[in-house]
Amino acid sequence: MDILDLTNINFYILIIVSVVNTAVLCLVSSKLFQIMQLYGYKIKGYNSWIKDTKIKYIGRIFMISFLSLISVLVTNALLDGFGGYYSYLGLIFYFYFCIIFIINMSKIPQKTPLKQTRRMNRLIITTSLLTIVISFFSMAVLTEYVKFIKYGIIVLTPLLMPIIVPLANIINAPIEALIRKRYINKAKSKLKKMPNLVKIGITGSFGKTSTKHILNVILSKKYSVCMTPHSFNTPMGLTKVVLKYLKKDNEILIAEMGARHVGDIKYLCSLINPKHAIITSVGSQHLLTFGSVQNIYSTKNELVDAIDDGYIVFNGSNDGSKTLYDKCSKNRFLSGIDLSDAFCNISNIKMSKDGSQFDMEIDNQVVHCKTKLLGRCYIEDIAMASAMAYKLGVSMQLIKQAISELEPMTHRLELIPNKNGLTIIDNSYNSSVESANSALEVLSLFDGNNKIIATPGIVEMGEKEFEANYNLGKNIATVCDKVIVINNVNFDAIKSGLIDGGFNEEKIFHEDSLKNAQNLISKITESGDVIMFLNDLPDNYT
């Protein structure tokens, strides 16, 4: 082809256009990169997003290509008589549409923004190389054999990005496996050099992060503790904690362990080798990825299987965790609320908008505790953490003191200051059936003109999702005066539950985003109202 002649100026123009196109498409594809990252770079999860209702994102990309193609064809037809270089002018419309798309996407709030990790950078580089090659050769071939479209063929390359991104991920897989193995081996080596380090694994369908934070506060009264920050609960997350955060003088490592598939916890245990364990809960969270409730039980029990002679604390107030306790023959301890046979039992709970107080009994010792935390789920977490801390040598008085110092965690039943006379409760981090009911109990404690809840419902529950959100709607009907359902995912289920619960249909509002829901709240509230944000959909639902 003449265009591949190094003396042909079009050869260099094609290279420049290909590079510019690649840079623009990497920005256009930021959502695709984010979704790949959210699903742990697993193609199966990425494909499920592509096939789901989020196809609207692909529809937007299609509109870019369609409008750009029309613009290029018209430009080429009008300027054909002026020479070949004028056909490049049609690309101005293409890049303009791409920029508008990028700007609009950047304005959409994100719960978990794309993180520019080294792995993500490698994925972007591989994607860029593939895109440059495809852009260049598609223009070279079409310019030679399909004269009427010429260089405008690159306006169709956005349609290939949903395929190019996972393809780049597959190409990178072997080198990523080697890099992952290298870091994991370094982490294991570091842990072997700390034989006296006490390692505690925490897993469950929900309550992991809050229990971890509470345990950290209590144990820190006596020991030097390293806790996995945020939601660092994946193999590479735990590896990073060991290599970056764990210090030589730390006496205890608290490791949160997350899972979406059978075997995930077993693999994390092979990395950390925990001495003790806490099973916070077993429920239907992530049922969509686990496939069955039995798989969830089996996966949570992988932590129990990994413990030899250490302590294992179970949440007796959760049916799933209690089931695993009953099956366990190891050094087990039960905790919970109003459980006469529990090692750590909490009773006489009194909650107000200012916090909670209760009696805690461990090993026939009773203390009266006060905390700023609200909700039964928080109190269950306190019981589990206190039971483990006591077994590790922390006195009841130190446990009581630590409980009084606990602060609400961000987006977990957190009271947000407001200058408009409103009471805002932010419980938007995530939600399960149990935590949603606990949050509604908290909301019922507040006095106000109106109680308003804004929620997208509960997700990732597979075939049980409609039933769970229907019941959520019925429960909301007993507490709230107005309801804002965010997004379309669970709208029908929540609305049906509300109506069957006797709720006034005129008080049910529907918005397609959290931002629009916040704008609506400013219109339908007055001083003295109480507003709760319950759950916030992951970015793969937007």
FITOR-688803 format. One record per residue (C-alpha): x, y, z. Coordinates in steps of 0.5 Angstrom, whole numbers, padded with zeros to 4 digits, always signed. Each point is the difference from the previous one (the first is absolute). Example, Ala and Ser with C-alpha at 12.3 -4.5 7.8 and 13.67 -1.06 7.14 Angstrom:
2
+0025-0009+0016;+0002+0007-0002;
This chain:
542
+0000+0000+0000;+0003+0007-0002;-0003+0003+0007;+0006-0005+0003;+0005+0004-0004;+0005+0003+0005;+0000+0006-0005;-0007+0001+0000;-0002+0006+0005;-0007-0004+0001;+0004-0006+0004;+0002+0005+0005;-0007+0004+0000;-0003-0007+0001;+0005-0001+0006;-0002+0006+0003;-0007-0001+0000;+0000-0007+0002;+0004+0003+0007;-0005+0005+0001;-0006-0004-0001;+0003-0005+0005;+0001+0005+0005;-0007+0002-0001;-0003-0007+0000;+0004-0001+0007;-0004+0005+0003;-0007-0002-0003;+0002-0007+0002;+0001+0002+0008;-0007-0003+0002;+0003-0007-0004;+0006+0001+0004;-0003+0001+0007;-0005-0006-0001;+0006-0004-0002;+0003+0002+0007;-0006+0000+0004;-0001-0008-0002;+0007-0001+0002;+0002-0001-0008;-0004-0006+0000;-0003+0000-0007;-0006-0004+0002;-0002+0006+0004;+0001+0005-0005;-0004-0004-0005;-0006+0000+0005;+0000+0007+0000;+0000+0001-0007;-0006-0005-0001;-0004+0004+0006;-0004+0006-0001;+0007+0004+0000;-0001-0001-0008;-0002+0007+0000;+0008+0002+0001;+0001-0004-0007;-0006+0004-0003;+0003+0006+0002;+0007-0002-0004;-0004-0002-0006;-0003+0007+0000;+0007+0003+0000;+0002-0005-0006;-0007+0001-0004;+0000+0008+0000;+0007+0000-0001;-0001-0005-0006;-0005+0004-0003;+0004+0007+0001;+0006-0004-0003;-0004-0002-0006;-0003+0007-0002;+0007+0003+0001;+0003-0005-0005;-0005+0001-0005;+0000+0008+0001;+0007+0001-0001;+0002-0006-0004;+0002+0004-0006;+0005+0004+0004;+0005-0005+0001;+0001-0006+0005;+0002+0004+0006;-0006+0004+0001;-0003-0007+0002;+0003+0001+0007;-0004+0005+0001;-0006-0004+0002;+0004-0003+0006;-0001+0007+0003;-0007-0002+0001;+0002-0007+0003;+0005+0003+0005;-0005+0005+0002;-0006-0005+0002;+0005-0004+0004;+0002+0006+0004;-0007+0001+0001;-0001-0007+0002;+0006+0000+0005;-0002+0006+0003;-0007-0002+0002;+0003-0007+0002;+0005+0004+0005;-0006+0003+0003;-0004-0006+0002;+0002-0001+0008;+0004-0006+0001;+0000-0005+0007;+0006-0003-0002;+0004+0004-0005;+0005-0003-0005;+0007-0001+0004;+0006+0001-0004;+0004-0006+0003;+0006-0003-0004;-0004-0006-0002;-0005+0005-0003;+0005+0004-0003;+0003-0006-0004;-0007-0002-0002;-0001+0007-0003;+0007+0000-0004;-0002-0007-0003;-0007+0003-0002;+0003+0006-0003;+0005-0004-0004;-0006-0005-0003;-0004+0007-0001;+0006+0003-0004;+0001-0006-0004;-0007-0001-0002;-0001+0007-0001;+0006+0001-0005;-0001-0006-0004;-0008+0001+0000;+0001+0007-0003;+0006-0003-0005;-0004-0006-0003;-0007+0005-0001;+0004+0005-0003;+0003-0004-0005;-0006-0004-0001;-0007+0003+0002;+0002+0007-0003;-0007+0004+0002;+0001-0001+0008;+0008+0001+0000;+0003+0001+0007;-0007+0001+0003;+0000-0008+0001;+0003+0002+0007;-0007+0003+0002;-0002-0007+0001;+0006-0002+0005;-0004+0002+0006;-0005-0006-0001;+0006-0005+0000;+0003+0003+0007;-0005-0005+0004;+0004-0005-0003;+0007+0003+0000;+0000+0001+0007;-0002-0007+0002;+0005-0003-0005;+0006+0004+0003;-0002-0002+0007;+0001-0008-0003;+0006+0002-0003;+0003+0003+0006;-0002-0006+0004;+0006-0004+0000;+0004+0006+0002;-0005+0002+0006;+0001-0007+0002;+0007+0000+0001;+0000+0007+0003;-0005-0002+0005;+0003-0006+0002;+0007+0004+0001;-0004+0005+0005;-0004-0006+0004;+0007-0004+0001;+0003+0007+0002;-0006+0000+0005;+0001-0007+0002;+0007+0001+0002;-0001+0006+0004;-0005-0003+0004;+0004-0006+0001;+0005+0004+0003;-0005+0002+0005;-0002-0006+0004;-0003+0003+0006;-0004+0004-0004;-0008-0001+0002;-0004+0000-0006;-0007+0000+0000;-0005-0001-0006;-0007+0003-0001;-0005-0002-0005;-0007+0000-0001;-0006+0002-0005;+0000+0007+0004;+0003+0003+0006;+0007-0001-0002;+0003+0007+0000;-0004+0003+0006;+0002-0006+0004;+0007+0000-0002;+0000+0008+0002;-0003-0002+0007;+0005-0005+0001;+0006+0004-0002;-0002+0006+0005;-0001-0005+0006;+0006-0004-0001;+0004+0006-0001;-0001+0001+0007;+0005-0005+0002;+0004-0002-0007;+0003+0003-0006;-0005-0002-0005;+0000+0001-0008;-0007+0000-0003;-0001-0001-0008;-0002+0007-0001;-0007+0002-0004;-0002-0007-0004;+0006-0003-0001;-0002-0007+0000;+0002-0003-0007;+0007-0004-0001;+0004+0006-0002;-0004+0005+0005;+0003-0005+0005;+0007+0000-0003;+0000+0007+0000;-0002+0001+0007;+0006-0005+0002;+0005+0003-0004;-0002+0007+0001;-0003+0001+0007;+0002-0006+0004;+0006+0002+0005;+0005-0004+0003;-0003+0002+0007;-0007-0001-0001;-0003-0006+0004;-0007-0001-0003;-0002+0000-0008;-0007+0001-0001;-0002-0003-0007;-0007+0001-0003;-0001-0005-0005;-0005+0001-0006;-0003-0005-0005;-0004-0001-0006;+0001-0007-0002;+0002-0007+0003;+0007+0000+0002;+0001+0007+0001;+0001+0000+0008;+0004-0007-0001;+0005+0004-0004;+0000+0006+0005;+0002-0005+0006;+0005-0003-0004;+0003+0007-0001;-0001+0003+0007;+0000-0007+0004;-0005+0003+0006;+0001-0002+0007;-0007+0002+0002;-0007+0001-0004;-0006+0004+0001;-0007-0002-0005;-0004+0006+0000;-0006-0002-0004;-0002-0005-0005;-0005+0003-0005;-0002+0001-0007;+0005+0005-0002;+0003-0001-0007;-0005-0006-0001;+0001+0002-0007;+0007-0002+0000;+0000-0005+0004;-0005-0004-0003;-0004-0003+0006;-0001+0001+0007;+0004-0006+0002;+0006+0002-0004;+0000+0006+0005;+0000-0004+0006;+0005-0004-0003;+0005+0006-0001;-0001+0003+0006;+0001-0006+0004;+0007-0001-0004;+0003+0005+0006;-0003-0005+0005;+0004-0005-0004;+0006+0004+0000;+0000+0001+0008;+0004-0006+0004;+0000+0002+0007;-0002+0007+0000;-0006+0004+0002;-0006+0000-0004;-0006+0005+0001;-0006-0001-0003;-0006+0005+0000;-0006-0004+0003;-0005+0006-0002;+0001-0002-0007;-0003-0007-0002;+0005-0001-0005;+0006+0001+0005;-0004-0004+0005;+0000-0006-0005;+0007+0000-0001;+0001+0001+0008;-0004-0007+0001;+0004-0004-0005;+0006+0003+0002;+0004-0005+0005;+0006+0005+0001;+0002+0005+0006;-0007+0004-0002;-0003+0006+0004;-0007+0002-0001;-0002+0008+0000;-0006+0004-0001;-0006+0003+0003;-0005-0003+0005;+0004-0007+0000;+0000-0003+0006;+0005-0006-0002;+0005+0005-0003;+0007+0002+0002;-0001+0007-0001;-0008+0002+0001;-0003+0007-0001;-0006+0002+0004;-0004+0006+0002;+0001+0004-0006;-0003+0007+0000;+0001+0004-0007;-0001+0007-0001;+0002+0005-0005;+0006+0002+0004;+0003-0007+0000;-0001-0007+0004;+0001-0003+0007;+0000-0007+0002;+0002-0006+0005;+0006-0004-0003;+0001-0007+0004;+0007-0004-0002;+0002-0005+0005;-0005+0001+0005;+0002+0008+0000;-0005+0005-0001;+0002+0007-0002;-0005+0006-0002;+0002+0003-0007;-0001+0006-0004;+0002+0002-0007;-0002+0005-0005;-0001-0006-0005;-0008-0001-0002;-0003-0007-0003;+0000-0007+0002;+0005-0002-0005;+0005+0005+0003;-0002-0003+0007;+0001-0007-0003;+0007+0002-0003;+0002+0003+0007;-0002-0007+0003;+0005-0004-0004;+0005+0005+0000;+0000+0000+0008;+0000-0008+0000;+0006+0000-0004;+0003+0005+0004;-0001-0003+0007;+0003-0007-0003;+0006+0004-0002;+0001+0003+0007;-0004+0007+0000;-0003+0001+0007;-0008+0002+0000;+0002+0007+0002;+0004+0001-0006;-0005-0003-0004;-0005+0005+0003;+0004+0006-0001;+0002-0002-0007;-0008-0001-0002;-0001+0007+0003;+0005+0003-0005;-0003-0003-0006;-0001+0005-0006;-0005-0002-0005;+0003-0002-0007;-0001+0004-0006;-0006-0001-0004;-0003-0005+0006;-0005+0003+0004;+0004+0006+0000;-0004+0007+0002;+0002+0005-0005;+0000+0008+0003;-0005+0004-0004;-0002+0007+0000;-0007+0000-0002;-0003-0003+0006;+0000-0007-0003;+0003-0007+0003;+0004-0004-0005;+0002-0007+0001;+0005-0002-0005;-0001-0008+0000;+0002+0000-0007;+0007-0005+0000;-0004-0006-0002;-0006-0004+0003;-0003-0007+0001;-0006-0002+0003;+0002+0000+0007;+0004+0006+0000;-0006+0004-0004;-0005-0003+0006;+0005+0003+0005;+0000+0007-0004;-0007+0000+0000;-0001-0001+0008;+0005+0006+0001;-0004+0004-0005;-0006-0001+0004;+0004+0002+0007;+0000+0008-0003;-0005+0005+0001;-0002+0004-0006;-0006+0003-0004;+0002-0005-0006;+0004-0006+0000;+0003-0001-0007;+0004-0006-0003;+0004+0000-0007;+0002-0006-0002;+0002-0005-0006;-0002-0006+0003;+0004-0006+0001;+0004-0003-0005;+0005-0006-0002;-0005-0005+0003;-0002-0004-0006;-0007-0003+0000;-0001+0002+0007;+0000+0008-0002;-0007+0001-0002;-0002-0003+0006;+0005+0004+0005;-0002+0006-0003;-0007-0001+0000;+0000-0001+0008;+0005+0006+0000;-0006+0004-0003;-0005-0003+0005;+0005+0001+0006;+0001+0008-0002;-0007+0001+0000;-0001-0001+0007;+0006+0005+0002;+0000+0005-0006;-0005+0006-0002;+0004+0001-0007;+0004-0005-0004;+0005+0002-0006;+0002-0007-0004;+0006+0002-0004;+0001-0004-0007;-0004-0005-0003;+0003-0006+0002;-0004-0002+0006;-0006+0006-0001;-0006-0005-0001;+0002-0005+0006;+0001+0006+0005;-0007+0003-0003;-0004-0006+0000;+0003-0001+0008;-0002+0007+0002;-0007+0000-0003;-0002-0007+0003;+0003+0003+0006;-0005+0005+0000;+0004+0006-0002;-0003+0006-0004;+0002-0001-0007;+0001+0008-0001;+0005+0000+0005;+0005-0005-0004;+0005+0004-0005;+0004-0003-0005;+0007+0003-0002;+0005-0003-0005;+0006+0002+0004;+0003+0002+0007;+0001+0007-0002;-0007+0001-0003;-0003-0003+0007;+0004+0005+0004;-0003+0006-0005;-0007-0003+0002;+0001+0000+0007;+0002+0007+0000;-0007+0001-0003;-0004-0004+0005;+0003+0001+0006;-0001+0005+0006;+0003+0001+0006;+0000-0005+0005;+0000-0006-0005;+0004-0006+0001;+0003-0003-0007;+0004-0006+0000;+0004-0003-0006;+0000-0007+0000;+0005-0004-0005;+0003+0003-0006;+0001-0004-0006;+0006-0002-0002;+0003+0003-0007;-0001-0006-0004;-0008+0002+0001;+0001+0007-0003;
